Amino acid sequence: MRAMTDTEDTIPSYQESLAAFHQAFGDELRELIGALPIAEGNRVLDLACGDGRYAAWLADRVGPEGRVVAVDLSGAYLTLARQVVSEQDPEGLVRFVEADVFRVPLQEGSFDLAWCARSLRSLPDAIEVLRGMARLVRPGGAIAVLEEDALHHLILPWPEDLELALRRAELEALAAQIGQPRRYYAGRRLPQLAREAGLDRVSVSTRAIDRWAPLTEPERAFIDLELAALRRRVIGRIDPEMREVFDRLVDPDSDAYLPARPDFTMTCIERVVVGRRPEA
């Protein structure tokens, strides 16, 4: 996983938010991993592995006779991933490779499944990444992608007019930041992208994860970070009247702070698309 401004020798700037996401929704994310077409003894590729959390969960699926290869461009991130995985992988099932996702130095057709979680949106050519994943799995092997859609990823109890203003401002911010904001709306296009990449037997599984007050400490940490990041993106892009309402709802010191409300709810929507490398 990589943000556009991160470098290979630093932990990416979004790691705190990513760790909070894994802690807040870990049970459901492990269930998504549990539903993948993986058998004991399989070889699994974790592409753009990030902090290694998924690699550890994938290692649980393949068992002592299987293997997981975790690939990331960031050496600093791989160091962190080794630490995370070592806590859950006493068998040493996970191997780490520092490489660009477009030039993975691994044998073609050597995996049963290739996995990529929440990273297509930050890569310049999602279809080429999917094609590269397909080359690395055996004929008939699976390519599985977990991705979100920025427009629908997190449903919060905003006033309707404020949410519309925030979505417009967020789209403008993404366009100014990366020039191609559609990348951050990849979740809705995953099945189409999979087919354009030449995959067949494409299936879709969407999970809505609900949380409500009172929040646990990891859940509160996650939403606090999300709201702070949203404020940084849209500040200056919404009109003064809306900004006043918004500031009250996202300021932790405000008596109107959303996560502190006794009736607070949030829904996180994640989508997994699985396709197959054609047999011939």
C-alpha positions in Angstrom: 0.0 0.0 0.0 1.3 3.4 -0.8 0.3 7.0 -0.8 1.6 9.2 -3.6 4.0 11.2 -1.4 5.4 8.3 0.6 9.0 7.0 0.0 10.5 3.6 0.3 12.5 4.3 3.5 9.6 5.7 5.6 6.5 4.2 7.1 3.6 5.6 5.0 1.7 8.5 6.5 -1.6 6.6 6.7 -0.3 3.7 8.8 -1.9 5.0 12.1 -5.3 5.0 10.4 -4.7 1.6 8.8 -3.7 0.0 12.1 -6.8 1.5 13.7 -9.0 0.1 10.8 -7.6 -3.4 11.4 -8.2 -3.2 15.1 -11.7 -1.8 14.8 -12.9 -4.3 12.2 -10.5 -7.2 12.7 -13.1 -9.8 13.3 -15.0 -9.0 10.1 -11.8 -8.7 8.0 -10.7 -12.1 9.2 -14.1 -13.5 8.1 -13.5 -12.0 4.6 -10.1 -13.8 4.5 -11.9 -17.0 5.8 -14.2 -16.9 2.8 -11.4 -16.8 0.2 -10.9 -19.9 -2.0 -7.8 -21.1 -0.1 -7.0 -24.6 1.0 -4.3 -25.9 3.4 -1.0 -26.2 1.7 -1.7 -23.4 -0.8 0.8 -20.8 -1.9 -0.6 -17.3 -1.5 0.7 -13.9 -2.7 0.0 -10.8 -0.7 0.7 -7.9 -3.0 1.3 -4.5 -1.5 1.2 -6.1 1.9 1.4 -3.0 4.0 1.8 -3.6 7.7 1.5 -7.4 7.3 -1.8 -7.9 9.1 -3.4 -9.7 6.1 -0.3 -11.8 5.5 -0.6 -13.1 9.1 -4.3 -13.9 8.6 -3.5 -15.6 5.2 -0.9 -17.7 6.9 -3.5 -19.0 9.3 -5.5 -20.2 6.2 -2.7 -22.1 4.4 -1.6 -24.1 7.4 1.9 -25.4 8.1 2.4 -26.9 4.7 1.5 -23.7 2.9 3.4 -20.5 2.2 2.6 -16.8 2.0 4.8 -14.3 0.1 4.3 -10.7 1.1 5.4 -8.0 -1.4 5.7 -4.3 -0.8 7.8 -1.5 -2.3 8.5 0.1 1.1 11.5 -1.4 3.0 10.4 0.4 6.1 6.9 -1.1 5.8 8.3 -4.6 5.3 10.3 -4.1 8.5 7.0 -3.3 10.3 5.2 -6.2 8.6 7.9 -8.7 9.8 7.3 -7.5 13.4 3.5 -7.8 13.0 3.7 -11.2 11.4 6.2 -12.6 13.8 3.7 -12.3 16.6 1.3 -14.7 14.8 3.5 -16.8 12.6 5.7 -19.0 14.7 6.1 -21.5 11.8 7.7 -18.9 9.6 5.2 -19.4 6.8 5.5 -15.8 5.5 8.3 -14.7 3.2 8.9 -11.0 2.5 10.0 -9.5 -0.8 10.7 -5.8 -1.5 9.6 -5.1 -5.0 7.4 -2.8 -7.2 4.0 -4.3 -7.8 4.6 -3.9 -11.6 7.9 -5.8 -11.5 7.5 -8.6 -9.0 10.6 -10.9 -9.2 8.7 -14.2 -8.7 8.0 -17.1 -10.9 4.9 -16.9 -13.1 2.2 -19.4 -12.2 3.7 -20.2 -8.8 0.7 -19.3 -6.6 -2.8 -20.6 -6.0 -4.2 -17.2 -5.0 -3.0 -13.6 -5.3 -4.4 -11.1 -2.8 -4.4 -7.3 -2.8 -6.1 -5.3 0.0 -7.1 -1.6 -0.3 -4.2 -0.7 -2.6 -5.5 -0.6 -6.2 -6.8 2.9 -5.5 -3.3 4.2 -4.9 -1.7 2.5 -8.0 -1.7 4.2 -11.4 -2.9 1.2 -13.5 -5.3 -1.1 -11.7 -5.9 -3.3 -14.8 -2.2 -3.9 -15.3 -1.8 -4.8 -11.6 -4.6 -7.4 -12.0 -3.0 -8.8 -15.1 0.3 -9.1 -13.2 -1.4 -10.9 -10.4 -3.0 -13.3 -12.9 0.4 -14.1 -14.4 1.7 -15.1 -11.0 -1.1 -17.6 -10.2 -1.4 -21.0 -11.9 -4.1 -21.5 -14.6 -7.4 -21.6 -12.8 -5.9 -19.9 -9.8 -7.7 -17.0 -8.0 -7.1 -13.3 -7.8 -8.8 -11.6 -4.9 -9.0 -7.9 -4.2 -10.4 -6.1 -1.2 -11.3 -2.5 -2.1 -13.5 0.3 -1.0 -15.4 3.1 -2.7 -14.6 6.5 -1.3 -18.2 7.7 -1.8 -19.8 4.9 0.2 -17.0 3.5 2.4 -18.2 5.0 5.6 -21.8 5.9 6.3 -22.2 8.4 9.1 -25.3 10.2 10.5 -24.5 13.5 8.8 -27.2 16.0 7.9 -28.0 15.3 4.2 -27.1 18.7 2.9 -23.8 18.6 4.7 -22.9 15.2 3.3 -23.6 16.3 -0.2 -21.3 19.3 0.3 -18.6 17.1 1.9 -18.7 14.6 -1.0 -18.3 17.4 -3.6 -15.4 18.9 -1.6 -13.7 15.6 -1.2 -13.9 14.9 -4.9 -12.3 18.3 -5.6 -9.6 17.6 -3.0 -8.8 14.2 -4.6 -8.7 15.8 -8.1 -6.3 18.5 -6.8 -4.1 15.9 -5.0 -3.7 13.1 -7.6 -5.4 14.4 -10.8 -7.3 11.1 -11.2 -9.9 10.9 -8.4 -11.7 7.9 -10.0 -9.0 5.7 -8.4 -10.5 6.3 -5.0 -13.9 5.1 -6.3 -12.5 1.7 -7.5 -14.8 -0.4 -5.4 -17.8 0.0 -7.7 -15.7 -0.8 -10.7 -13.9 -3.8 -9.5 -15.9 -6.4 -11.4 -15.5 -4.4 -14.6 -11.8 -4.0 -14.0 -11.4 -7.7 -13.3 -13.0 -8.6 -16.6 -11.0 -6.1 -18.5 -7.9 -7.7 -17.0 -9.0 -11.0 -18.6 -10.2 -12.7 -15.5 -13.1 -15.1 -15.6 -15.6 -16.6 -13.1 -15.7 -13.2 -11.4 -17.7 -13.0 -8.1 -18.5 -10.2 -5.8 -19.0 -10.2 -2.0 -19.9 -6.9 -0.2 -19.8 -6.6 3.6 -21.5 -3.9 5.6 -19.9 -3.6 9.1 -21.9 -1.8 11.7 -20.8 -0.1 14.9 -22.8 1.9 17.4 -22.3 3.8 20.6 -20.8 3.2 23.0 -17.7 2.6 20.9 -14.8 0.5 22.0 -11.4 2.2 22.2 -10.2 0.9 18.8 -13.5 1.9 17.2 -13.2 5.4 18.6 -9.6 5.7 17.5 -10.5 4.7 14.0 -13.4 7.2 13.6 -11.4 10.0 15.3 -8.6 9.6 12.7 -11.1 9.3 9.9 -12.9 12.6 10.8 -9.6 14.4 11.3 -8.4 13.3 7.9 -11.7 14.3 6.3 -11.4 17.7 7.8 -7.9 18.2 6.4 -9.1 17.2 3.0 -12.2 19.4 2.7 -11.4 22.4 4.8 -11.5 25.5 2.6 -13.7 23.7 0.0 -17.1 24.1 1.7 -19.0 27.3 2.2 -18.8 29.1 5.6 -22.3 28.1 6.7 -21.7 24.4 6.1 -18.2 24.7 7.6 -19.6 25.9 10.9 -21.9 22.9 11.1 -19.1 20.6 10.0 -16.6 21.9 12.5 -19.0 21.3 15.4 -19.6 17.7 14.4 -15.9 16.8 13.9 -14.3 18.8 16.7 -13.6 16.4 19.6 -13.9 19.3 22.0 -17.4 20.2 20.8 -20.5 19.1 22.6 -21.9 18.1 19.2 -19.0 15.8 18.3 -20.5 12.9 16.3 -18.8 9.9 17.9 -19.6 11.1 21.4 -23.4 11.1 20.8 -25.2 8.3 22.5 -27.1 7.5 19.3 -24.0 7.4 17.1 -23.8 4.7 14.4 -21.4 4.1 11.6 -21.3 1.5 8.8 -18.1 0.6 7.0 -18.6 -1.0 3.5 -15.9 -3.4 2.1 -16.0 -5.2 -1.2 -14.1 -8.4 -2.2 -14.0 -9.4 -5.9 -12.6 -12.7 -6.8 -11.7 -13.8 -10.4 -9.8 -16.7 -11.9 -6.9 -16.9 -14.3 -8.3 -18.7 -17.4 -7.4 -22.3 -17.7 -6.2 -21.9 -21.2 
